């Protein structure tokens, strides 16, 4: 096994992701279904105050990614934060973190393919959604089996389309507000942010209730940690990617949703599709709505691409540690863990079933379960980092590459915020079931871990006696 840049990296993985790939993976991971589709639900819950929720959530994710970035730069290990949890919190923590992240990626991917099926209904309203789900899974899984370079290039171009479209939407929306266009001259204006019941039209409870879906929107950003093991130069690429988070949050979430709610009052935005498409179709710009639907389809494909990559790489890391079937550690000549890609693609058959049985409520249910898994993983990243730093000698702390800011206050406050999200989920009717599913998932994993340990003990004893 070689470690030359661009060839084979840690434990058989290909190191062919360059700085451009890493930056656009970071960018694309935060611009996906949560913005293009799920934002309509957050607007319905909180009204204009959702802008504040995205700012707070974005600040929390910045601290999560800075913690992960510090660990990844200093130790770009396969399995990333799953491996870090094992090292610093123990085998059970690594097992729970790794498998919950894989679960998160599968659930988020189910949400993404569900959203894509909804988008395709814009052009093909009579085609059942599950057909689009099947076709998407087959195409993206095939692309992930070619090489990590193909994955990186796909993410680059997918993200470029999203970024250009969002910037154009912001500029176009601002021009419509300033000069009027289509049918927008009446009803559009900055005053829409406070004239329809104020900043908190559904009260403080509505504002707090939006946080579950707000945090879901940022799910997947932690994939940066997994790219470090396949990066040509993680010490340079990771800091640049992580530090773009505040700009992404301000521009792509806050500015975009502010423009949307200025163009149309928040309470007229439907939750049955993408608010981006709805806005421009409502303005009479039907060609723009068609273009935007192409963009949101691209965004969903980008997210699905990342979801399959992230889940596969995490399961690969678990297999290398003996916490997943050994077959999951098999790689192709190009350094692709092909078995994990196939397993994740097969797991996505859940999306086909849900879209067949629950076509109208699948997204919200899936997103809520995904939120629990996402926030759990973020909490474990923060706790792992906190524990790792506490046991480092002072000399090592001073020499750490890419150290976190505001240590330790920033880390502690962010962990408290993650606990707050769980509390919000417990009190909200539409997320309480998801919280119960999440707790049940963790309990099941603990049982599997105990069973695995008990099954492994006789084998270890036999080997020790034979030696």
Secondary structure, DSSP 8 states (H G I E B T S, - for coil): ----TTSB-GGG-B--B-HHHHHHHHHHHHSSHHHHTTHHHHHHHHGGGHHHHHHHHHHHHHHHHHHHHHHHHH---TTHHHHHHHHHH-HHHHHHHHHHHHHHHHHHHHHHHHHHHHHHTTT-TTS-HHHHHHHHHHHHHHHHTT-HHHHHHHHHHHHHHHHHHHHHHHHHHHHHHHH--TTTTTT-SGGGGTTTT-TTTTHHHHHHHTHHHHHHHTTTTTHHHHHGGGBS-HHHHHHHHHTTHHHHIIIIIIIHHHHHHHHS-GGG--SSS-HHHHHHHHTT-HHHHHHHHHHHHHHHHHHHHHHHHHHHHHHHHHHHTTSS-GGGG---TTS--HHHHHHHHHHTHHHHHHHHH-TTTHHHHHHHHHHHHHHHHHHHHHHHHHHHHHTS-HHHHHT-TT--SSTTHHHHHHHHHHHHHHHHHHH-HHHHHHHHHHHHHHHHHHHHHHHHHHHHHHHHHHHHHH-
